[in-house]
Amino acid sequence: MNLENIFSIYQAMDNSGIILSFKGDITSELLTSVLQIMENRLDSFQEEPKIKKKVYHILVECLQNLYHHMDEIPSYINGKDRSAIFMIGKTDQGYSIITGNYILSENVSGLKKRIDEINALTKEELKEYYKQILANGEMSLKGGGGLGIIDIARKSGEKLEYEFLSLSNNVSFFILKIKITNKNN
């Protein structure tokens, strides 16, 4: 990498309000470290407890989704099987958490449909949907009920932004952005 590019990356991150970013293998040790770092960062911002709790809770869900629900991608695609990216940004309006990971193209339409369904629900409908899945004991192929993504939408109070970038016939890259605003929800 050209050393001059480092400053360009620094400026881009600074201009975007990025306070923490990571690219690499997602491990349980990493999750523990990142959560501790973010807890300290939120303390240093002297964030109000309600916002701090919301950001922390959503970050936990996002990181758990990366750790538990990433598709296994052949290492020849990205050099690593469990590589992902996440960033946490802060602006005057609030926070954003962005994750990115490889996904098998065959799983794109199902995840897109799920997110679109969640985004179409009101706050009250999301609450009922969450309770319904808990009561029915629905399970996904990866062992969860899909509650994490619903909980992220509920806690953020915002629509989930996403994009799928097709990399080949078999593999895409999934980007998810969650906004956490300073407004009272």
ZAMARGU-4260 file (C-alpha; in steps of 0.2 Angstrom, whole numbers, plus 5000, padded with zeros to 4 digits):
<rodrens>
0) 5000/5000/5000 | 5006/5017/4996 | 5010/5027/5012 | 5001/5042/5005 | 4985/5032/5004
5) 4985/5030/5023 | 4982/5049/5025 | 4968/5048/5012 | 4960/5034/5022 | 4962/5043/5038
10) 4954/5059/5031 | 4939/5049/5024 | 4936/5041/5040 | 4938/5057/5050 | 4926/5066/5037
15) 4913/5051/5039 | 4914/5052/5058 | 4921/5034/5060 | 4927/5031/5078 | 4931/5013/5076
20) 4933/5002/5062 | 4939/4984/5059 | 4942/4972/5044 | 4947/4954/5047 | 4943/4938/5055
25) 4928/4939/5067 | 4932/4929/5083 | 4925/4928/5100 | 4940/4937/5107 | 4938/4951/5095
30) 4920/4953/5100 | 4925/4955/5118 | 4939/4967/5114 | 4928/4978/5103 | 4914/4979/5115
35) 4926/4984/5129 | 4933/4998/5118 | 4916/5004/5113 | 4910/5005/5131 | 4926/5015/5135
40) 4923/5027/5119 | 4905/5030/5124 | 4910/5034/5142 | 4923/5046/5135 | 4909/5055/5124
45) 4899/5057/5140 | 4884/5050/5131 | 4867/5050/5140 | 4864/5032/5147 | 4849/5029/5135
50) 4859/5032/5119 | 4874/5023/5126 | 4863/5007/5130 | 4855/5008/5113 | 4872/5009/5104
55) 4880/4995/5114 | 4865/4984/5113 | 4864/4986/5094 | 4883/4984/5092 | 4882/4967/5102
60) 4868/4961/5090 | 4877/4966/5074 | 4894/4958/5080 | 4884/4942/5085 | 4876/4942/5068
65) 4893/4943/5060 | 4901/4930/5071 | 4886/4917/5071 | 4877/4919/5055 | 4891/4923/5042
70) 4890/4911/5027 | 4906/4900/5025 | 4914/4907/5009 | 4928/4897/5001 | 4945/4905/5006
75) 4950/4908/4988 | 4937/4922/4987 | 4944/4933/5001 | 4959/4924/5008 | 4950/4921/5024
80) 4934/4911/5028 | 4927/4923/5042 | 4933/4940/5036 | 4921/4955/5038 | 4921/4973/5041
85) 4912/4984/5053 | 4913/5003/5057 | 4905/5013/5070 | 4902/5032/5066 | 4897/5047/5077
90) 4889/5063/5071 | 4879/5077/5079 | 4863/5067/5074 | 4869/5051/5083 | 4878/5035/5078
95) 4879/5023/5064 | 4885/5005/5064 | 4890/4997/5047 | 4894/4979/5044 | 4900/4970/5028
100) 4902/4952/5025 | 4903/4939/5011 | 4887/4930/5008 | 4882/4916/4996 | 4872/4923/4982
105) 4859/4909/4984 | 4855/4917/5001 | 4853/4935/4995 | 4835/4935/4990 | 4829/4927/5007
110) 4839/4940/5017 | 4833/4954/5006 | 4815/4949/5008 | 4817/4947/5027 | 4825/4965/5029
115) 4811/4972/5017 | 4798/4964/5028 | 4805/4971/5044 | 4807/4988/5036 | 4789/4988/5031
120) 4783/4986/5049 | 4778/4999/5061 | 4786/5000/5078 | 4771/4991/5086 | 4771/4978/5072
125) 4789/4975/5075 | 4786/4972/5093 | 4772/4960/5089 | 4782/4951/5076 | 4796/4948/5089
130) 4784/4941/5101 | 4776/4930/5088 | 4793/4922/5083 | 4798/4920/5101 | 4781/4911/5105
135) 4782/4900/5089 | 4800/4895/5092 | 4804/4898/5074 | 4822/4894/5070 | 4833/4898/5055
140) 4845/4887/5046 | 4859/4894/5057 | 4850/4890/5073 | 4842/4907/5077 | 4825/4913/5075
145) 4830/4929/5066 | 4827/4939/5081 | 4843/4948/5080 | 4839/4958/5065 | 4822/4962/5071
150) 4829/4967/5088 | 4841/4979/5079 | 4827/4987/5070 | 4816/4988/5086 | 4831/4996/5096
155) 4836/5008/5083 | 4819/5014/5078 | 4825/5017/5061 | 4824/5008/5044 | 4838/4996/5040
160) 4849/5001/5025 | 4857/4988/5015 | 4865/4983/4999 | 4871/4967/4991 | 4886/4968/4979
165) 4887/4954/4967 | 4905/4948/4966 | 4902/4932/4956 | 4888/4920/4952 | 4891/4912/4969
170) 4896/4926/4981 | 4890/4943/4985 | 4895/4956/4998 | 4882/4961/5011 | 4882/4979/5018
175) 4871/4983/5033 | 4869/5001/5040 | 4860/5005/5056 | 4857/5022/5062 | 4854/5027/5080
180) 4848/5045/5082 | 4849/5056/5097 | 4830/5059/5096 | 4819/5051/5109 | 4811/5035/5104
</rodrens>
